[in-house]
Amino acid sequence: MERRRNLLIGIAVGVIFVAISVYATGLTRLVLSPFRSSSSTYKTSEAATAPDLASGEWINSEPLKLKDLRGHVVLIEFWTFGCYNCRNTLPFIKGWYDRYHDKGLTLIGVHSPEFEEERNVENLRREVASLGIRYAVVTDNDYQTWNAYHVEAWPTTFLLDNQGRIRWMHEGEGAYDEAEQLIQKLLAENAT
């Protein structure tokens, strides 16, 4: 009986030790990241200027530079065509393009592949056409833009104001009403 009790205590201590180690090393954040969703809104005074987009192949557009888009509100979405969550955001992203493109919103999809077949530009072109994406998409096969923006998950969306400052960031699905309200607010700021 004493031996069994000692064994159970040892197992409990081991589980607690592993849990503390996992939490302390940040592994919990990594393991749970696909299941979470977070948004951050930045006041103008806190907003950092968005990093430039790294070079890549462009679909539906000539190469764009953020400095040339000053005066426009810019939505940048990091995505990949094989991502289920990215496909769930697509109707909202395309809807915003349809509603606000003529009002000063520029949309850029940064395609950062997760799997090898997603690196192939012809596969990407075929998927962009099949999904009915009409806004600019740039390849990010080497993750230079992904890393510059400190992205950790697909999809991640950034909204930039007319000065090229990051005003909002959201990781994962959801927050569609919040995003659209901020798009409208930034476009209104642009009009004044």
KOLMINU-170140 format. One record per residue (C-alpha): x, y, z; residue number from 1. Coordinates in steps of 0.02 Angstrom, whole numbers. Layout:
<atoms>
+--------+--------+--------+-----+
:   east :  north :     up : num :
+--------+--------+--------+-----+
:      X :      Y :      Z : NUM :
...
+--------+--------+--------+-----+
</atoms>
This chain:
<atoms>
+--------+--------+--------+-----+
:   east :  north :     up : num :
+--------+--------+--------+-----+
:      0 :      0 :      0 :   1 :
:    142 :    119 :     46 :   2 :
:    229 :     82 :   -120 :   3 :
:     71 :    121 :   -220 :   4 :
:     48 :    288 :   -128 :   5 :
:    230 :    336 :   -162 :   6 :
:    208 :    291 :   -346 :   7 :
:     53 :    402 :   -361 :   8 :
:    142 :    546 :   -273 :   9 :
:    288 :    525 :   -393 :  10 :
:    175 :    529 :   -545 :  11 :
:     83 :    683 :   -480 :  12 :
:    248 :    774 :   -447 :  13 :
:    308 :    726 :   -621 :  14 :
:    150 :    791 :   -705 :  15 :
:    161 :    954 :   -608 :  16 :
:    345 :    973 :   -653 :  17 :
:    311 :    944 :   -838 :  18 :
:    164 :   1067 :   -836 :  19 :
:    270 :   1202 :   -753 :  20 :
:    412 :   1172 :   -876 :  21 :
:    296 :   1182 :  -1026 :  22 :
:    217 :   1342 :   -963 :  23 :
:    385 :   1421 :   -919 :  24 :
:    460 :   1385 :  -1089 :  25 :
:    314 :   1461 :  -1183 :  26 :
:    273 :   1296 :  -1266 :  27 :
:     94 :   1317 :  -1209 :  28 :
:     76 :   1471 :  -1318 :  29 :
:    146 :   1379 :  -1467 :  30 :
:     37 :   1225 :  -1441 :  31 :
:   -122 :   1325 :  -1412 :  32 :
:    -92 :   1459 :  -1545 :  33 :
:   -202 :   1375 :  -1679 :  34 :
:   -349 :   1381 :  -1559 :  35 :
:   -339 :   1562 :  -1504 :  36 :
:   -390 :   1724 :  -1579 :  37 :
:   -328 :   1895 :  -1530 :  38 :
:   -347 :   2075 :  -1584 :  39 :
:   -248 :   2230 :  -1546 :  40 :
:   -303 :   2407 :  -1582 :  41 :
:   -171 :   2542 :  -1583 :  42 :
:   -198 :   2726 :  -1549 :  43 :
:   -115 :   2839 :  -1674 :  44 :
:     19 :   2887 :  -1549 :  45 :
:     61 :   2703 :  -1518 :  46 :
:     54 :   2648 :  -1699 :  47 :
:    216 :   2594 :  -1779 :  48 :
:    250 :   2618 :  -1963 :  49 :
:    220 :   2454 :  -2053 :  50 :
:    373 :   2363 :  -2120 :  51 :
:    393 :   2357 :  -2308 :  52 :
:    334 :   2206 :  -2403 :  53 :
:    477 :   2094 :  -2459 :  54 :
:    493 :   2058 :  -2644 :  55 :
:    393 :   1914 :  -2712 :  56 :
:    287 :   1870 :  -2862 :  57 :
:    129 :   1973 :  -2878 :  58 :
:    -40 :   1910 :  -2935 :  59 :
:   -181 :   2030 :  -2988 :  60 :
:    -65 :   2180 :  -2971 :  61 :
:     98 :   2259 :  -3016 :  62 :
:    220 :   2258 :  -2868 :  63 :
:    158 :   2374 :  -2730 :  64 :
:    262 :   2474 :  -2606 :  65 :
:    182 :   2534 :  -2445 :  66 :
:    264 :   2706 :  -2462 :  67 :
:    173 :   2725 :  -2628 :  68 :
:      8 :   2684 :  -2542 :  69 :
:     15 :   2832 :  -2422 :  70 :
:   -156 :   2913 :  -2427 :  71 :
:   -241 :   2743 :  -2435 :  72 :
:   -303 :   2631 :  -2297 :  73 :
:   -217 :   2463 :  -2319 :  74 :
:   -274 :   2292 :  -2260 :  75 :
:   -138 :   2158 :  -2262 :  76 :
:   -188 :   1978 :  -2231 :  77 :
:    -60 :   1841 :  -2205 :  78 :
:   -136 :   1681 :  -2271 :  79 :
:   -103 :   1520 :  -2364 :  80 :
:   -223 :   1433 :  -2481 :  81 :
:   -221 :   1266 :  -2390 :  82 :
:   -271 :   1342 :  -2223 :  83 :
:   -449 :   1304 :  -2171 :  84 :
:   -457 :   1458 :  -2058 :  85 :
:   -395 :   1569 :  -2200 :  86 :
:   -534 :   1504 :  -2312 :  87 :
:   -660 :   1547 :  -2175 :  88 :
:   -602 :   1729 :  -2173 :  89 :
:   -604 :   1744 :  -2363 :  90 :
:   -789 :   1794 :  -2384 :  91 :
:   -761 :   1940 :  -2265 :  92 :
:   -598 :   1994 :  -2346 :  93 :
:   -674 :   1987 :  -2521 :  94 :
:   -830 :   2080 :  -2458 :  95 :
:   -723 :   2221 :  -2389 :  96 :
:   -631 :   2230 :  -2554 :  97 :
:   -796 :   2242 :  -2648 :  98 :
:   -870 :   2373 :  -2531 :  99 :
:   -720 :   2484 :  -2496 : 100 :
:   -595 :   2467 :  -2638 : 101 :
:   -668 :   2616 :  -2731 : 102 :
:   -671 :   2716 :  -2568 : 103 :
:   -483 :   2705 :  -2537 : 104 :
:   -452 :   2532 :  -2462 : 105 :
:   -307 :   2435 :  -2536 : 106 :
:   -305 :   2249 :  -2497 : 107 :
:   -147 :   2143 :  -2504 : 108 :
:   -143 :   1957 :  -2472 : 109 :
:     30 :   1901 :  -2417 : 110 :
:     37 :   1716 :  -2460 : 111 :
:    156 :   1632 :  -2337 : 112 :
:    149 :   1445 :  -2374 : 113 :
:    133 :   1311 :  -2243 : 114 :
:    159 :   1160 :  -2358 : 115 :
:    275 :   1127 :  -2504 : 116 :
:    138 :   1127 :  -2638 : 117 :
:     86 :   1301 :  -2580 : 118 :
:    258 :   1369 :  -2628 : 119 :
:    225 :   1336 :  -2812 : 120 :
:    170 :   1499 :  -2892 : 121 :
:     65 :   1411 :  -3025 : 122 :
:    -32 :   1320 :  -2888 : 123 :
:    -59 :   1487 :  -2802 : 124 :
:   -117 :   1571 :  -2963 : 125 :
:   -240 :   1430 :  -2992 : 126 :
:   -308 :   1443 :  -2814 : 127 :
:   -322 :   1633 :  -2821 : 128 :
:   -426 :   1618 :  -2980 : 129 :
:   -529 :   1473 :  -2912 : 130 :
:   -566 :   1567 :  -2750 : 131 :
:   -619 :   1724 :  -2845 : 132 :
:   -485 :   1835 :  -2766 : 133 :
:   -471 :   1997 :  -2863 : 134 :
:   -358 :   2097 :  -2746 : 135 :
:   -167 :   2097 :  -2746 : 136 :
:    -78 :   1941 :  -2684 : 137 :
:    110 :   1929 :  -2658 : 138 :
:    211 :   1773 :  -2625 : 139 :
:    312 :   1763 :  -2464 : 140 :
:    395 :   1593 :  -2487 : 141 :
:    547 :   1641 :  -2383 : 142 :
:    441 :   1718 :  -2242 : 143 :
:    531 :   1886 :  -2250 : 144 :
:    370 :   1987 :  -2236 : 145 :
:    297 :   1862 :  -2110 : 146 :
:    450 :   1886 :  -1999 : 147 :
:    455 :   2076 :  -2021 : 148 :
:    275 :   2085 :  -1956 : 149 :
:    309 :   1956 :  -1817 : 150 :
:    165 :   1847 :  -1877 : 151 :
:    136 :   1686 :  -1781 : 152 :
:    -19 :   1609 :  -1860 : 153 :
:   -128 :   1598 :  -2015 : 154 :
:   -228 :   1704 :  -2045 : 155 :
:   -164 :   1866 :  -1970 : 156 :
:   -235 :   2033 :  -2027 : 157 :
:   -162 :   2207 :  -2011 : 158 :
:   -249 :   2373 :  -2045 : 159 :
:   -139 :   2522 :  -2090 : 160 :
:   -196 :   2702 :  -2087 : 161 :
:   -164 :   2827 :  -2227 : 162 :
:      9 :   2863 :  -2156 : 163 :
:     62 :   2680 :  -2163 : 164 :
:     49 :   2653 :  -1975 : 165 :
:    -17 :   2489 :  -1903 : 166 :
:   -182 :   2531 :  -1817 : 167 :
:   -254 :   2357 :  -1790 : 168 :
:   -198 :   2177 :  -1792 : 169 :
:   -299 :   2017 :  -1775 : 170 :
:   -239 :   1839 :  -1768 : 171 :
:   -358 :   1700 :  -1819 : 172 :
:   -539 :   1703 :  -1873 : 173 :
:   -672 :   1821 :  -1807 : 174 :
:   -678 :   2004 :  -1756 : 175 :
:   -758 :   2043 :  -1925 : 176 :
:   -874 :   2180 :  -1859 : 177 :
:   -729 :   2261 :  -1765 : 178 :
:   -622 :   2257 :  -1922 : 179 :
:   -757 :   2331 :  -2033 : 180 :
:   -794 :   2470 :  -1909 : 181 :
:   -610 :   2515 :  -1905 : 182 :
:   -600 :   2510 :  -2096 : 183 :
:   -745 :   2633 :  -2101 : 184 :
:   -665 :   2743 :  -1967 : 185 :
:   -497 :   2748 :  -2056 : 186 :
:   -578 :   2785 :  -2223 : 187 :
:   -675 :   2928 :  -2139 : 188 :
:   -513 :   2995 :  -2067 : 189 :
:   -443 :   2987 :  -2242 : 190 :
:   -586 :   3090 :  -2310 : 191 :
:   -555 :   3236 :  -2190 : 192 :
+--------+--------+--------+-----+
</atoms>
